[in-house]
Amino acid sequence: MKKTILIVDDSASLRQVVSLALSRAGYEVLEGCDGKDALTKLDGRKIHLIVSDVNMPNMDGIAFLTAVKAHPNYRFTPVVMLTTEGADAKKDAGRAAGAKAWIIKPFNPPVLLDAVSKLCLP
């Protein structure tokens, strides 16, 4: 059975690039265009990992991450932040909210796949 990964980013082109890389690596991919939209995808199905941007409209990545960790079915789901944000304060806020990894855009797909393979639990 394929592992499912939720990608959350307001950039359709970035979601497409990440989705393609993950699909080619054998993962099933769900997409959300911002944190608020992504929360609707948390409908009880098993999601093995979430890859989220930080800067998004409607609900940013840190607020989304906080909401995920408050959700009983998803509080242990690992979250990778994939963002242009490199400031220590943002990284600290992400870690405090529960982020397991922080990857800076532009990114190298093998780096993302390596992080995903280490964090994507059964």
CNS distance restraints for C-alpha pairs under 8 A (distance, minus, plus):
assign (resid   2 and name CA) (resid  26 and name CA) 6.67 0.50 0.50
assign (resid   2 and name CA) (resid  27 and name CA) 5.56 0.50 0.50
assign (resid   2 and name CA) (resid  28 and name CA) 5.97 0.50 0.50
assign (resid   3 and name CA) (resid  26 and name CA) 7.91 0.50 0.50
assign (resid   3 and name CA) (resid  27 and name CA) 5.33 0.50 0.50
assign (resid   3 and name CA) (resid  28 and name CA) 5.97 0.50 0.50
assign (resid   3 and name CA) (resid  47 and name CA) 7.40 0.50 0.50
assign (resid   3 and name CA) (resid  48 and name CA) 6.06 0.50 0.50
assign (resid   3 and name CA) (resid 120 and name CA) 7.66 0.50 0.50
assign (resid   3 and name CA) (resid 122 and name CA) 7.49 0.50 0.50
assign (resid   4 and name CA) (resid  27 and name CA) 5.89 0.50 0.50
assign (resid   4 and name CA) (resid  28 and name CA) 4.62 0.50 0.50
assign (resid   4 and name CA) (resid  29 and name CA) 5.72 0.50 0.50
assign (resid   4 and name CA) (resid  30 and name CA) 7.27 0.50 0.50
assign (resid   4 and name CA) (resid  46 and name CA) 7.10 0.50 0.50
assign (resid   4 and name CA) (resid  47 and name CA) 5.11 0.50 0.50
assign (resid   4 and name CA) (resid  48 and name CA) 5.45 0.50 0.50
assign (resid   4 and name CA) (resid  49 and name CA) 6.94 0.50 0.50
assign (resid   5 and name CA) (resid  27 and name CA) 6.84 0.50 0.50
assign (resid   5 and name CA) (resid  28 and name CA) 6.24 0.50 0.50
assign (resid   5 and name CA) (resid  29 and name CA) 5.04 0.50 0.50
assign (resid   5 and name CA) (resid  30 and name CA) 6.19 0.50 0.50
assign (resid   5 and name CA) (resid  47 and name CA) 5.88 0.50 0.50
assign (resid   5 and name CA) (resid  48 and name CA) 5.86 0.50 0.50
assign (resid   5 and name CA) (resid  49 and name CA) 4.90 0.50 0.50
assign (resid   5 and name CA) (resid  50 and name CA) 5.56 0.50 0.50
assign (resid   5 and name CA) (resid  51 and name CA) 7.32 0.50 0.50
assign (resid   6 and name CA) (resid  29 and name CA) 5.88 0.50 0.50
assign (resid   6 and name CA) (resid  30 and name CA) 4.64 0.50 0.50
assign (resid   6 and name CA) (resid  31 and name CA) 5.59 0.50 0.50
assign (resid   6 and name CA) (resid  32 and name CA) 7.29 0.50 0.50
assign (resid   6 and name CA) (resid  38 and name CA) 7.85 0.50 0.50
assign (resid   6 and name CA) (resid  47 and name CA) 6.90 0.50 0.50
assign (resid   6 and name CA) (resid  49 and name CA) 6.48 0.50 0.50
assign (resid   6 and name CA) (resid  50 and name CA) 4.70 0.50 0.50
assign (resid   6 and name CA) (resid  51 and name CA) 6.18 0.50 0.50
assign (resid   7 and name CA) (resid  15 and name CA) 6.59 0.50 0.50
assign (resid   7 and name CA) (resid  18 and name CA) 7.64 0.50 0.50
assign (resid   7 and name CA) (resid  19 and name CA) 7.46 0.50 0.50
assign (resid   7 and name CA) (resid  29 and name CA) 7.13 0.50 0.50
assign (resid   7 and name CA) (resid  30 and name CA) 6.17 0.50 0.50
assign (resid   7 and name CA) (resid  31 and name CA) 4.83 0.50 0.50
assign (resid   7 and name CA) (resid  32 and name CA) 6.16 0.50 0.50
assign (resid   7 and name CA) (resid  50 and name CA) 5.97 0.50 0.50
assign (resid   7 and name CA) (resid  51 and name CA) 4.83 0.50 0.50
assign (resid   7 and name CA) (resid  52 and name CA) 5.90 0.50 0.50
assign (resid   8 and name CA) (resid  15 and name CA) 7.40 0.50 0.50
assign (resid   8 and name CA) (resid  31 and name CA) 5.92 0.50 0.50
assign (resid   8 and name CA) (resid  32 and name CA) 4.63 0.50 0.50
assign (resid   8 and name CA) (resid  33 and name CA) 5.79 0.50 0.50
assign (resid   8 and name CA) (resid  34 and name CA) 5.82 0.50 0.50
assign (resid   8 and name CA) (resid  35 and name CA) 6.70 0.50 0.50
assign (resid   8 and name CA) (resid  38 and name CA) 6.33 0.50 0.50
assign (resid   8 and name CA) (resid  50 and name CA) 7.54 0.50 0.50
assign (resid   8 and name CA) (resid  51 and name CA) 6.13 0.50 0.50
assign (resid   8 and name CA) (resid  52 and name CA) 4.52 0.50 0.50
assign (resid   8 and name CA) (resid  53 and name CA) 6.14 0.50 0.50
assign (resid   9 and name CA) (resid  14 and name CA) 7.24 0.50 0.50
assign (resid   9 and name CA) (resid  15 and name CA) 6.25 0.50 0.50
assign (resid   9 and name CA) (resid  31 and name CA) 8.00 0.50 0.50
assign (resid   9 and name CA) (resid  32 and name CA) 6.52 0.50 0.50
assign (resid   9 and name CA) (resid  33 and name CA) 5.20 0.50 0.50
assign (resid   9 and name CA) (resid  34 and name CA) 5.64 0.50 0.50
assign (resid   9 and name CA) (resid  52 and name CA) 6.07 0.50 0.50
assign (resid   9 and name CA) (resid  53 and name CA) 5.17 0.50 0.50
assign (resid   9 and name CA) (resid  56 and name CA) 6.87 0.50 0.50
assign (resid  10 and name CA) (resid  15 and name CA) 7.99 0.50 0.50
assign (resid  10 and name CA) (resid  32 and name CA) 7.80 0.50 0.50
assign (resid  10 and name CA) (resid  33 and name CA) 4.58 0.50 0.50
assign (resid  10 and name CA) (resid  34 and name CA) 5.41 0.50 0.50
assign (resid  10 and name CA) (resid  53 and name CA) 7.82 0.50 0.50
assign (resid  10 and name CA) (resid  56 and name CA) 5.76 0.50 0.50
assign (resid  10 and name CA) (resid  57 and name CA) 7.39 0.50 0.50
assign (resid  11 and name CA) (resid  15 and name CA) 6.29 0.50 0.50
assign (resid  11 and name CA) (resid  33 and name CA) 7.27 0.50 0.50
assign (resid  12 and name CA) (resid  16 and name CA) 6.13 0.50 0.50
assign (resid  12 and name CA) (resid  33 and name CA) 7.46 0.50 0.50
assign (resid  13 and name CA) (resid  17 and name CA) 6.32 0.50 0.50
assign (resid  14 and name CA) (resid  18 and name CA) 6.15 0.50 0.50
assign (resid  15 and name CA) (resid  19 and name CA) 5.78 0.50 0.50
assign (resid  15 and name CA) (resid  31 and name CA) 7.19 0.50 0.50
assign (resid  16 and name CA) (resid  20 and name CA) 6.00 0.50 0.50
assign (resid  17 and name CA) (resid  21 and name CA) 6.31 0.50 0.50
assign (resid  18 and name CA) (resid  22 and name CA) 6.14 0.50 0.50
assign (resid  18 and name CA) (resid 109 and name CA) 7.55 0.50 0.50
assign (resid  19 and name CA) (resid  23 and name CA) 5.85 0.50 0.50
assign (resid  19 and name CA) (resid  29 and name CA) 6.19 0.50 0.50
assign (resid  20 and name CA) (resid  24 and name CA) 6.03 0.50 0.50
assign (resid  21 and name CA) (resid  25 and name CA) 6.35 0.50 0.50
assign (resid  21 and name CA) (resid 109 and name CA) 6.59 0.50 0.50
assign (resid  21 and name CA) (resid 113 and name CA) 7.74 0.50 0.50
assign (resid  22 and name CA) (resid  26 and name CA) 6.49 0.50 0.50
assign (resid  22 and name CA) (resid  27 and name CA) 5.46 0.50 0.50
assign (resid  22 and name CA) (resid  28 and name CA) 7.55 0.50 0.50
assign (resid  22 and name CA) (resid  29 and name CA) 7.19 0.50 0.50
assign (resid  22 and name CA) (resid 113 and name CA) 7.16 0.50 0.50
assign (resid  23 and name CA) (resid  27 and name CA) 4.96 0.50 0.50
assign (resid  23 and name CA) (resid  28 and name CA) 6.11 0.50 0.50
assign (resid  23 and name CA) (resid  29 and name CA) 6.72 0.50 0.50
assign (resid  25 and name CA) (resid 113 and name CA) 7.84 0.50 0.50
assign (resid  30 and name CA) (resid  41 and name CA) 7.82 0.50 0.50
assign (resid  31 and name CA) (resid  38 and name CA) 7.10 0.50 0.50
assign (resid  32 and name CA) (resid  37 and name CA) 5.37 0.50 0.50
assign (resid  32 and name CA) (resid  38 and name CA) 4.34 0.50 0.50
assign (resid  32 and name CA) (resid  41 and name CA) 7.50 0.50 0.50
assign (resid  33 and name CA) (resid  37 and name CA) 6.04 0.50 0.50
assign (resid  33 and name CA) (resid  38 and name CA) 6.86 0.50 0.50
assign (resid  34 and name CA) (resid  38 and name CA) 6.08 0.50 0.50
assign (resid  34 and name CA) (resid  56 and name CA) 5.76 0.50 0.50
assign (resid  34 and name CA) (resid  57 and name CA) 6.40 0.50 0.50
assign (resid  34 and name CA) (resid  58 and name CA) 6.69 0.50 0.50
assign (resid  34 and name CA) (resid  59 and name CA) 6.26 0.50 0.50
assign (resid  34 and name CA) (resid  60 and name CA) 7.03 0.50 0.50
assign (resid  34 and name CA) (resid  61 and name CA) 7.88 0.50 0.50
assign (resid  35 and name CA) (resid  39 and name CA) 6.21 0.50 0.50
assign (resid  35 and name CA) (resid  56 and name CA) 7.37 0.50 0.50
assign (resid  35 and name CA) (resid  58 and name CA) 7.00 0.50 0.50
assign (resid  35 and name CA) (resid  59 and name CA) 4.74 0.50 0.50
assign (resid  35 and name CA) (resid  60 and name CA) 5.87 0.50 0.50
assign (resid  35 and name CA) (resid  61 and name CA) 6.17 0.50 0.50
assign (resid  35 and name CA) (resid  63 and name CA) 7.54 0.50 0.50
assign (resid  35 and name CA) (resid  64 and name CA) 4.96 0.50 0.50
assign (resid  36 and name CA) (resid  40 and name CA) 7.08 0.50 0.50
assign (resid  36 and name CA) (resid  58 and name CA) 6.30 0.50 0.50
assign (resid  36 and name CA) (resid  59 and name CA) 5.48 0.50 0.50
assign (resid  36 and name CA) (resid  64 and name CA) 7.23 0.50 0.50
assign (resid  37 and name CA) (resid  41 and name CA) 7.23 0.50 0.50
assign (resid  38 and name CA) (resid  42 and name CA) 7.09 0.50 0.50
assign (resid  39 and name CA) (resid  64 and name CA) 7.50 0.50 0.50
assign (resid  39 and name CA) (resid  68 and name CA) 7.62 0.50 0.50
assign (resid  42 and name CA) (resid  47 and name CA) 7.95 0.50 0.50
assign (resid  42 and name CA) (resid  74 and name CA) 7.78 0.50 0.50
assign (resid  44 and name CA) (resid  73 and name CA) 6.82 0.50 0.50
assign (resid  47 and name CA) (resid  74 and name CA) 7.76 0.50 0.50
assign (resid  47 and name CA) (resid  77 and name CA) 7.15 0.50 0.50
assign (resid  48 and name CA) (resid  77 and name CA) 6.12 0.50 0.50
assign (resid  48 and name CA) (resid  78 and name CA) 7.32 0.50 0.50
assign (resid  48 and name CA) (resid 120 and name CA) 5.60 0.50 0.50
assign (resid  48 and name CA) (resid 121 and name CA) 6.03 0.50 0.50
assign (resid  48 and name CA) (resid 122 and name CA) 6.83 0.50 0.50
assign (resid  49 and name CA) (resid  77 and name CA) 5.72 0.50 0.50
assign (resid  49 and name CA) (resid  78 and name CA) 5.19 0.50 0.50
assign (resid  49 and name CA) (resid  79 and name CA) 5.92 0.50 0.50
assign (resid  49 and name CA) (resid  80 and name CA) 7.76 0.50 0.50
assign (resid  49 and name CA) (resid 116 and name CA) 7.56 0.50 0.50
assign (resid  49 and name CA) (resid 119 and name CA) 7.28 0.50 0.50
assign (resid  49 and name CA) (resid 120 and name CA) 5.59 0.50 0.50
assign (resid  49 and name CA) (resid 121 and name CA) 7.72 0.50 0.50
assign (resid  50 and name CA) (resid  77 and name CA) 7.23 0.50 0.50
assign (resid  50 and name CA) (resid  78 and name CA) 6.39 0.50 0.50
assign (resid  50 and name CA) (resid  79 and name CA) 4.69 0.50 0.50
assign (resid  50 and name CA) (resid  80 and name CA) 6.20 0.50 0.50
assign (resid  51 and name CA) (resid  79 and name CA) 5.81 0.50 0.50
assign (resid  51 and name CA) (resid  80 and name CA) 4.76 0.50 0.50
assign (resid  51 and name CA) (resid  81 and name CA) 5.80 0.50 0.50
assign (resid  51 and name CA) (resid  82 and name CA) 6.44 0.50 0.50
assign (resid  52 and name CA) (resid  61 and name CA) 6.12 0.50 0.50
assign (resid  52 and name CA) (resid  79 and name CA) 7.17 0.50 0.50
assign (resid  52 and name CA) (resid  80 and name CA) 6.27 0.50 0.50
assign (resid  52 and name CA) (resid  81 and name CA) 4.92 0.50 0.50
assign (resid  52 and name CA) (resid  82 and name CA) 5.70 0.50 0.50
assign (resid  52 and name CA) (resid  83 and name CA) 7.72 0.50 0.50
assign (resid  53 and name CA) (resid  60 and name CA) 7.72 0.50 0.50
assign (resid  53 and name CA) (resid  61 and name CA) 5.56 0.50 0.50
assign (resid  53 and name CA) (resid  81 and name CA) 5.69 0.50 0.50
assign (resid  53 and name CA) (resid  82 and name CA) 5.04 0.50 0.50
assign (resid  53 and name CA) (resid  83 and name CA) 5.00 0.50 0.50
assign (resid  54 and name CA) (resid  60 and name CA) 5.55 0.50 0.50
assign (resid  54 and name CA) (resid  61 and name CA) 3.95 0.50 0.50
assign (resid  54 and name CA) (resid  62 and name CA) 6.20 0.50 0.50
assign (resid  54 and name CA) (resid  81 and name CA) 6.82 0.50 0.50
assign (resid  54 and name CA) (resid  82 and name CA) 7.35 0.50 0.50
assign (resid  54 and name CA) (resid  83 and name CA) 5.81 0.50 0.50
assign (resid  54 and name CA) (resid  85 and name CA) 7.31 0.50 0.50
assign (resid  55 and name CA) (resid  60 and name CA) 5.40 0.50 0.50
assign (resid  55 and name CA) (resid  61 and name CA) 6.34 0.50 0.50
assign (resid  55 and name CA) (resid  83 and name CA) 7.50 0.50 0.50
assign (resid  56 and name CA) (resid  60 and name CA) 4.76 0.50 0.50
assign (resid  56 and name CA) (resid  61 and name CA) 6.81 0.50 0.50
assign (resid  59 and name CA) (resid  63 and name CA) 6.22 0.50 0.50
assign (resid  59 and name CA) (resid  64 and name CA) 6.34 0.50 0.50
assign (resid  60 and name CA) (resid  64 and name CA) 6.13 0.50 0.50
assign (resid  61 and name CA) (resid  65 and name CA) 5.93 0.50 0.50
assign (resid  61 and name CA) (resid  81 and name CA) 7.77 0.50 0.50
assign (resid  62 and name CA) (resid  66 and name CA) 6.17 0.50 0.50
assign (resid  62 and name CA) (resid  93 and name CA) 7.28 0.50 0.50
assign (resid  62 and name CA) (resid  94 and name CA) 6.04 0.50 0.50
assign (resid  62 and name CA) (resid  97 and name CA) 6.77 0.50 0.50
assign (resid  63 and name CA) (resid  67 and name CA) 6.25 0.50 0.50
assign (resid  64 and name CA) (resid  68 and name CA) 6.16 0.50 0.50
assign (resid  65 and name CA) (resid  69 and name CA) 6.22 0.50 0.50
assign (resid  65 and name CA) (resid  79 and name CA) 7.51 0.50 0.50
assign (resid  65 and name CA) (resid  94 and name CA) 7.90 0.50 0.50
assign (resid  65 and name CA) (resid  97 and name CA) 6.28 0.50 0.50
assign (resid  65 and name CA) (resid  98 and name CA) 6.98 0.50 0.50
assign (resid  65 and name CA) (resid  99 and name CA) 7.40 0.50 0.50
assign (resid  66 and name CA) (resid  70 and name CA) 6.33 0.50 0.50
assign (resid  66 and name CA) (resid  97 and name CA) 5.48 0.50 0.50
assign (resid  66 and name CA) (resid  98 and name CA) 7.45 0.50 0.50
assign (resid  67 and name CA) (resid  71 and name CA) 6.38 0.50 0.50
assign (resid  68 and name CA) (resid  74 and name CA) 5.96 0.50 0.50
assign (resid  68 and name CA) (resid  75 and name CA) 5.96 0.50 0.50
assign (resid  69 and name CA) (resid  74 and name CA) 6.36 0.50 0.50
assign (resid  69 and name CA) (resid  75 and name CA) 3.97 0.50 0.50
assign (resid  69 and name CA) (resid  76 and name CA) 7.07 0.50 0.50
assign (resid  69 and name CA) (resid  77 and name CA) 7.92 0.50 0.50
assign (resid  69 and name CA) (resid  97 and name CA) 7.67 0.50 0.50
assign (resid  69 and name CA) (resid  98 and name CA) 7.13 0.50 0.50
assign (resid  70 and name CA) (resid  74 and name CA) 7.84 0.50 0.50
assign (resid  70 and name CA) (resid  75 and name CA) 6.02 0.50 0.50
assign (resid  71 and name CA) (resid  75 and name CA) 5.59 0.50 0.50
assign (resid  78 and name CA) (resid  99 and name CA) 7.03 0.50 0.50
assign (resid  78 and name CA) (resid 100 and name CA) 6.09 0.50 0.50
assign (resid  78 and name CA) (resid 119 and name CA) 6.49 0.50 0.50
assign (resid  78 and name CA) (resid 120 and name CA) 7.30 0.50 0.50
assign (resid  79 and name CA) (resid  98 and name CA) 7.36 0.50 0.50
assign (resid  79 and name CA) (resid  99 and name CA) 5.14 0.50 0.50
assign (resid  79 and name CA) (resid 100 and name CA) 5.67 0.50 0.50
assign (resid  79 and name CA) (resid 101 and name CA) 7.04 0.50 0.50
assign (resid  80 and name CA) (resid  99 and name CA) 5.92 0.50 0.50
assign (resid  80 and name CA) (resid 100 and name CA) 5.78 0.50 0.50
assign (resid  80 and name CA) (resid 101 and name CA) 4.74 0.50 0.50
assign (resid  80 and name CA) (resid 102 and name CA) 5.87 0.50 0.50
assign (resid  80 and name CA) (resid 103 and name CA) 7.36 0.50 0.50
assign (resid  80 and name CA) (resid 116 and name CA) 7.99 0.50 0.50
assign (resid  81 and name CA) (resid  94 and name CA) 7.77 0.50 0.50
assign (resid  81 and name CA) (resid  99 and name CA) 6.64 0.50 0.50
assign (resid  81 and name CA) (resid 100 and name CA) 7.99 0.50 0.50
assign (resid  81 and name CA) (resid 101 and name CA) 6.18 0.50 0.50
assign (resid  81 and name CA) (resid 102 and name CA) 4.79 0.50 0.50
assign (resid  81 and name CA) (resid 103 and name CA) 6.08 0.50 0.50
assign (resid  82 and name CA) (resid 102 and name CA) 6.15 0.50 0.50
assign (resid  82 and name CA) (resid 103 and name CA) 4.82 0.50 0.50
assign (resid  82 and name CA) (resid 104 and name CA) 5.87 0.50 0.50
assign (resid  82 and name CA) (resid 105 and name CA) 6.52 0.50 0.50
assign (resid  83 and name CA) (resid 102 and name CA) 7.65 0.50 0.50
assign (resid  83 and name CA) (resid 103 and name CA) 6.41 0.50 0.50
assign (resid  83 and name CA) (resid 104 and name CA) 5.13 0.50 0.50
assign (resid  83 and name CA) (resid 105 and name CA) 5.33 0.50 0.50
assign (resid  84 and name CA) (resid 104 and name CA) 5.33 0.50 0.50
assign (resid  84 and name CA) (resid 105 and name CA) 4.88 0.50 0.50
assign (resid  84 and name CA) (resid 106 and name CA) 7.31 0.50 0.50
assign (resid  85 and name CA) (resid  90 and name CA) 6.87 0.50 0.50
assign (resid  85 and name CA) (resid  91 and name CA) 7.89 0.50 0.50
assign (resid  85 and name CA) (resid 104 and name CA) 6.76 0.50 0.50
assign (resid  86 and name CA) (resid  90 and name CA) 7.12 0.50 0.50
assign (resid  86 and name CA) (resid  91 and name CA) 6.97 0.50 0.50
assign (resid  86 and name CA) (resid 104 and name CA) 6.64 0.50 0.50
assign (resid  87 and name CA) (resid  91 and name CA) 6.40 0.50 0.50
assign (resid  88 and name CA) (resid  92 and name CA) 5.95 0.50 0.50
assign (resid  89 and name CA) (resid  93 and name CA) 6.15 0.50 0.50
assign (resid  90 and name CA) (resid  94 and name CA) 6.12 0.50 0.50
assign (resid  91 and name CA) (resid  95 and name CA) 6.12 0.50 0.50
assign (resid  91 and name CA) (resid 102 and name CA) 7.21 0.50 0.50
assign (resid  92 and name CA) (resid  96 and name CA) 6.02 0.50 0.50
assign (resid  93 and name CA) (resid  97 and name CA) 6.14 0.50 0.50
assign (resid  94 and name CA) (resid  98 and name CA) 6.27 0.50 0.50
assign (resid  94 and name CA) (resid  99 and name CA) 5.30 0.50 0.50
assign (resid  95 and name CA) (resid  99 and name CA) 4.81 0.50 0.50
assign (resid  95 and name CA) (resid 100 and name CA) 6.90 0.50 0.50
assign (resid 101 and name CA) (resid 115 and name CA) 7.46 0.50 0.50
assign (resid 103 and name CA) (resid 107 and name CA) 7.06 0.50 0.50
assign (resid 103 and name CA) (resid 112 and name CA) 7.44 0.50 0.50
assign (resid 107 and name CA) (resid 111 and name CA) 7.32 0.50 0.50
assign (resid 107 and name CA) (resid 112 and name CA) 7.39 0.50 0.50
assign (resid 108 and name CA) (resid 112 and name CA) 6.69 0.50 0.50
assign (resid 109 and name CA) (resid 113 and name CA) 6.10 0.50 0.50
assign (resid 110 and name CA) (resid 114 and name CA) 5.99 0.50 0.50
assign (resid 111 and name CA) (resid 115 and name CA) 6.38 0.50 0.50
assign (resid 112 and name CA) (resid 116 and name CA) 6.11 0.50 0.50
assign (resid 113 and name CA) (resid 117 and name CA) 5.99 0.50 0.50
assign (resid 114 and name CA) (resid 118 and name CA) 6.37 0.50 0.50
assign (resid 115 and name CA) (resid 119 and name CA) 6.24 0.50 0.50
assign (resid 116 and name CA) (resid 120 and name CA) 5.53 0.50 0.50
